[in-house]
Amino acid sequence: MALLEIDAIHVFYDKIEALKGISLAVEQRQIVTLVGGNGAGKSTTLRAVSGLLHPRQGTIRFDGRDLAGLGAHDIAATGLVQVPEGRRIFGRLTVAENLEMGAFTRRDRHAVAEDRDRMMRLFPRLRERLKQVAGTLSGGEQQMLATARALMARPRLLLMDEPSMGLAPMLVEQVFETIRTINAQGVTILLVEQNAPAALGIADHGYVLESGRIVLSGAGRELLDDERVRRAYLG
């Protein structure tokens, strides 16, 4: 059984159908990526999984549990945590306080302290910025913080929405290397990205979305070599 199973979901914004019956699966310890252009339905898929949107039809199951009727807070408590598009850190809080917010549902304070140390090793730049107000960080540092804050919740499945958006090419490379590292540490990842070459290059499996439908799926490397994908996304 897959860790995450999406079965024929339809999601609407008022009368506009954004997802038209998509189905996909994320296996334990995989990196699965959704690629596609603007408006394809990538971010909508993540919002449906995390409980910010509710499908009118279809089912979403996490570790065999139907998520229908659960709010975003309840879904996060199951171990399904999102790094949102645009970082959405707490700009008026310090870096340290943002990390504390990521662990606010946890009571295992010793383990929380260990995880904070682990975040400092994963993102050494944040160690230098712990007392700094988060809103004054650079874009790359804010992405590091948003990811570290999510990891402080000890997710079983990490949803990442456009983590490379707006970053310089050198930082984009670092972002994808970090995603590899997080996955190697045992975290399953569902990644939404417009940077198709980078995303498919690290993905175990990929799905291509167009206008709310999945039009292609397969191993990440296979999709990277697919002529249709190359024409549409790689130029």
C-alpha positions, 0 to 999 in steps of 0.5 A, spaced: 500 500 500 502 506 498 503 512 503 499 517 499 493 515 494 489 520 490 483 516 487 480 520 481 479 527 485 475 533 482 477 540 485 473 546 484 474 553 485 467 556 485 464 553 478 471 552 475 474 545 475 481 545 477 482 538 478 479 533 473 479 526 476 486 525 477 489 519 481 496 518 483 500 514 488 506 516 493 510 510 495 514 510 502 521 513 502 520 516 494 521 523 491 515 524 487 514 530 483 508 533 479 510 538 473 506 542 469 505 549 467 502 555 470 494 553 472 496 546 471 493 544 477 500 542 481 499 547 487 491 545 487 493 538 488 497 539 494 492 544 497 487 538 497 492 533 500 493 538 506 486 539 507 486 547 505 481 544 499 476 539 499 475 535 493 467 534 491 469 527 488 474 522 489 478 520 495 485 521 498 488 516 503 494 517 507 497 511 510 490 507 509 486 513 512 481 516 508 482 524 509 475 526 507 472 531 513 479 532 516 481 539 517 488 542 515 490 542 522 488 534 523 491 532 517 498 535 519 498 531 526 498 525 522 505 527 519 503 530 513 506 537 512 507 542 507 512 547 505 508 552 502 509 556 495 512 563 497 515 560 504 510 563 508 515 564 514 513 568 520 516 574 518 516 578 525 519 572 529 526 570 529 529 564 526 529 560 532 522 562 534 519 560 527 523 553 528 519 552 535 513 554 531 514 548 527 514 543 533 508 546 537 504 540 537 510 536 540 511 535 547 518 531 546 522 537 548 529 533 548 527 530 541 525 537 539 532 540 541 535 534 537 531 536 531 533 543 532 541 541 532 539 537 526 536 543 522 543 547 524 547 541 521 542 541 515 542 548 514 548 551 517 546 558 515 540 558 519 545 557 525 548 564 524 541 567 523 538 564 529 536 571 533 535 574 526 528 577 524 526 572 519 523 577 514 530 580 513 533 574 511 534 573 503 530 569 499 534 563 499 535 563 507 527 564 507 526 557 503 531 554 508 527 556 514 521 554 511 523 547 510 527 546 516 520 549 520 516 543 516 521 538 518 521 540 526 514 537 525 517 530 524 513 529 517 512 522 514 510 525 508 513 532 506 509 536 501 514 542 497 510 547 493 515 550 488 521 551 493 526 553 487 521 559 485 525 566 485 531 563 487 538 564 483 541 558 479 546 557 484 541 557 490 536 552 486 542 547 485 542 547 493 535 546 494 535 540 490 541 537 493 537 539 500 531 535 497 535 529 496 539 529 503 532 530 506 529 524 502 535 520 504 534 521 511 527 517 510 522 523 509 518 521 503 517 527 499 511 530 494 514 535 490 511 541 486 515 544 481 516 548 474 523 547 474 521 540 470 529 538 469 531 539 476 525 536 479 525 530 474 532 529 475 531 527 482 524 524 482 523 516 483 516 517 479 513 523 476 507 526 473 505 531 468 499 535 469 496 539 464 489 543 465 487 539 471 489 532 468 495 527 468 497 526 461 503 523 462 507 519 468 513 514 469 520 514 472 523 521 473 529 519 468 524 516 463 520 522 463 526 527 462 528 523 456 520 523 453 520 527 447 513 530 449 516 532 456 522 535 452 518 539 447 513 542 452 518 544 458 525 543 456 525 547 450 
